[in-house]
Amino acid sequence: MRRRDLGLGLLSTALLPAAAHALDRAPVRLVVPYVPGGGNDIYARLYAEPLSGFLKCPVVVENRSGASGNIGAEVVVHAAPDGHTLLYGSSSVAINPFILPQMPFDTERDLLPLSLMISQPLVLVVRADQKAKDLTGYLDRVRREKVPVNFGSQGAGSSSALILAKLFKQAAIADVTHVPYRGAGQLLQAIVAGDVQVALMIWPVVKPFVESGQLVAVAISGAQPIEQAPGVPTLDGVGFHGLIADQWHGFFLPSKTPPAIVNELHEALAATVRLPQIAERLKADGATAVADSPEHFAAYFAQELKRWKGIVDDLGVQVKE
């Protein structure tokens, strides 16, 4: 996606405007549809404490993993539209309608996009014992020596799984096995142990292992390289034209949430990402803070639905639940 800092100038220097609160002071749940330890979980917990201060009520993170993120999403779909249950979702919310044989809800009808919070490229890493200095050299060796490839992902219908499947299809490498895991924590353990040789993960997860020499960063999935991984090119830049896919995180609400509550929550989220400690942490992680309006997020999400449908149709994949 094109990087934008749309939300960072939305508010004045005051934390939040003085106005009547539409949201009552009961606890707010941030539902993360994945196991603890992954990017969504890390950032939801990063936001929770300052968000609690802005909303003047407790904010708790609740992990509800399973079914490619649909279990957590369904919790939010069926929650009361009172602003106390938010989904902190990612690309899977846009992918699941096209990759799962059955959906327990209608994504566009039942979820209301609240705010796109961050955009963050994924880093393609290869185990050091694969003798990969760069992506082109690694793929050439795989073809020349007919090396079988096991690549891991954070789930069968995850964006990382689809990006890597498309990459190997474009590279005309057929002897490839996809090994899905339940989240980034399990995937990281698997690639370090040698169960898989290739993976796409966010920079803060792989950074220690790249720096120790156990993994080699060979490409970035975003439109631009990131300063945290100097010298690592984009997939598009090494010949995989158009293969650009930042990982994004955003908050969703039940569809019938009243506008006054939507506005209050958005203002609090925008204020949260403006905090210096949050902005600095996101920058260090190679992420771009966005926090744009519900209208902008809805338009972006509609584009994501269209884009991922095209990718799924091209690959001809479907996940068995």
N, C-alpha and C positions, 0 to 999 in steps of 0.2 A: 504494500500500500504506500501511497505517498505520505511522507511524514508531515504531521501538522501539530502545532502547539496551540490548537484552537482554544482549549479551555484555560490556559494559564493566565490569560488577561481578562477573564470574564468578571472577576470580582474586584472590588476596591481593596484598599489595604486593610479594611476592617475584615474580621474573620467571616462574619456573615451579616447581612443587613438586619437591622432591628425590625422585626415583623412578627405578627402572630404565628405561632407554630401550628402547622397543619398535622404534624406527626405527634402522637402522644409519647409518653416517656417509657413505654414498655420496651423490653429488649428487642434489638434488631438482629436478625440472623443473616449472615453472609454464607450462603450455601455454596460450597466448593464441590463440584461433581467428580472429584478425583481424590485419590489417596493422599495423605500428608506427604510433604517433601518436594512436590513438583512446583512449577512456576506459579500456577494459580493459587495454590495453598500459601506459598511464601509471600506473595504480594497481598493476598487477602488479609493475612495476619499483620503485614506491615501497615495496612490502612486502618485496621480495626480500632486501635487505641486512639489515634487522633480523630477519627470519624466519630467515636463515642463522645469526645469532647465537643465537637461541633453540633452534634444532634442532642446532646445533653441526656443521653440514655445509654445503657450498656449495649455494646456491639460484640457479638460472638461469632466465631467461625465454626461452621458445621460441615464436616466432610461426609458426603453421601455419594460414594463412588459406585460404578457399575454400569453396564449396558452402554458403553461408549459415552458416558456422561448423562444419559437419559434419566437415570434414577434421581440424581440431584435436580435436574431440570424439571422433572415431573413433580417433585416436592414443591417447587416454586409455582408451577402452573396451577396446582390445586390449593395453594395457600390463600388466605384471605387477602384481598387487594387493599391492604391498609398500610403498606410501606414497611412492614416489619419482617418481610422475608424477601431477600434479594438473591438472585443467581449470579455468581461470578464466573461467567462462562468464557469460552474461547472459540476457536475455529470449529470445534466439533459441533457446536450448536447450528452452524451453517452447513455442515457436512452430513450429519445424521439423517436428515430427511431423504437423502438420495442414496445412502449406502446401507441403510437398515431395511430389512424386508417389511417391518411394521413399525409404525410410530404410535405411541400411546397418546399423543396430543398433536395439534396442528401448530407448528412452530410460529408461523407468521400471525396466526389468529390469537394464540394463547400467551405469547410472551411479548412484553413491551420493552424495546430497547431504551435503556436509561442513559448510559454514558459509556462511550469507548474510552477506556482508561489508559492503556498503553499499547504501543506497537513495538515489537521486539523480534529481530531476526533470529533464526536458528543457526547453529554452527554445525557443519558437517565434520564429524571426527572419524578417524580411522585408527585402529590399534597400531602402535609403533612396530610390532612384529610383522606387519604387512609391508614394511619398507616403503611406505608412501611418503614422498616428499611434497607431492602436489596431487590434485585430483586427476589431472590428465595422465600423469605417469602411473598412478595406481590403476586406472581403468585400462590403460594399455597393457600393463602387466597381467591383469585379470584375463584379458582377451588372449594375449600371447601364450600364457602358461595354463590357460583353461582352469583358473583358480575358482572354485565354488565360493559364493558369497552368501553369508548369513547377515542380514541387516535387521536391526531391532528398532522398535518404535514404542511409543507410549500407549499404544492400543491399536486394534485392527482398523478402526476408522479414523484414526488421528491424522492431523495434517502432515506430521512427519512421515507416517506410513505412505501417504499418497504422493508426497513430494519425492521420496526415495524410489517408489515404484515407477513414477514418471521418469525420473533420472535414468534408472537402469533400462527402461524401455527405449528412451532416446539414445542411450549409449549402445543399444543392441547387445546387451549382455543377458543371456537367457538363464544361465545356471545360478539363479538367485532364489534364496529362501527368506521369506519374511517371518520374523519371530516377534509377535506382539507381547508386550508386558503391561502390567497394571500400574502405569505411572512412571515418572522419570527416575524415582529411586531404584526400582527394580531394574530398569533399563541400564542405569549407570553401573550397577553391580554386575550385570551380565556382560557388558562390553569390557569392563576391567578384568573380569574372570576369563574372558576369551570365548564365551558362548556365542557372541556375535562379533563381527569385525567392524561394522559400520553403524553409525547412528547420527541422528539430528537432535540436538538439544540446545537449550539456551546457554549462553556464555557462562553465567555464574555457576552452573552445575558442572560444566566440563573444565573450567579454568584451572583448578588445582591439578588436574590430571594431564592437561596440556603442558602446564608449567613444569611438572615433574618428568615429562617425557614419555608417559605411558600411552598418551593419545596424541595424535597429530591433527591439528585443525587444517582442513584443506579447502573449505569453501564456506561462504555465508549465503543464507537463503534470501536475504533482503535485497533491496534495490541498490544499496550502497554498502561498502565495507564499513566496519566499525573500528573506532580508534582503540578499543580494548584488545583487538586482535590484529595488530599491525602486519601488513603484508599478506593477509588472507583475502583472496579475491572473492567476488560474488559468483554464484552459479551462472548467472547471465554473462558475466565477464569472461568465463572460461569456455564459452561456446554453447551453453544450455539456454539459448535465447528464450526469453519469456518465462523461464522457470524462476519466478520471484514470488515469495510467500513469507511475509512477516507473520510471526505469531502475534495474535492480538488477544487482549483480555477486555471484557466489558461487563457491565452490570445490566441485568434484565429484571423486570418486575412482572407480576401477574398483569394480564392485559387490561383489566378494568380498574387499575389504580387511579384515583382521582388526580387531576392535573396539579392541584395545590401540593399534594404529597410528592408527586414527581419533581416538581420544581424545588421543593425544600431539600430533597435527597440529592438532586443534582448540584445544588449550590454547595452542600456540605462536601460532596466528593471533589468538586473543583477546588475548594479551599484546601482539602487534604493534600492533593498533589502539588499545590503551590508551596507547601511547607518546605523549607530548605533541606531538612533531613530526608524527606521523601524524594525530592527532586535530585539530590546528590546521590542517593542510593540507586535510583533508576538509571541515572547517567552512568554510574560505575558498572552497572549490569548490562550496558549496551541497549537499554530500553529508552523509548521516547515517550514522555508524558503527553497525553492528549486531553482527556476529560472534556470532550466536546458535548454539545447539546443533544438532547434526545432526538431532535429532528435530524441533526447531522449523522448520529449513530444509526438511526433508522434507514437513512439513505445508503450509508456505507454497508449496513447489514444486508440490504436488498441486493447490492452489487456482489457481496460475498456469496450469497445463495446462488446467484447466477453463475459466478466463477467456479465454485466448487462442483456444481452440477455438471459443468462442462468437463472438468477434470475426471470426475467419477465416470461419466459416460465414455470418455476417451479410454480409460483404463478397463472399463467393463467389470468393475469389482462390486462385490456385495458382501456384507458381513453377516455371518450366521449368528444369531443371538443364542 
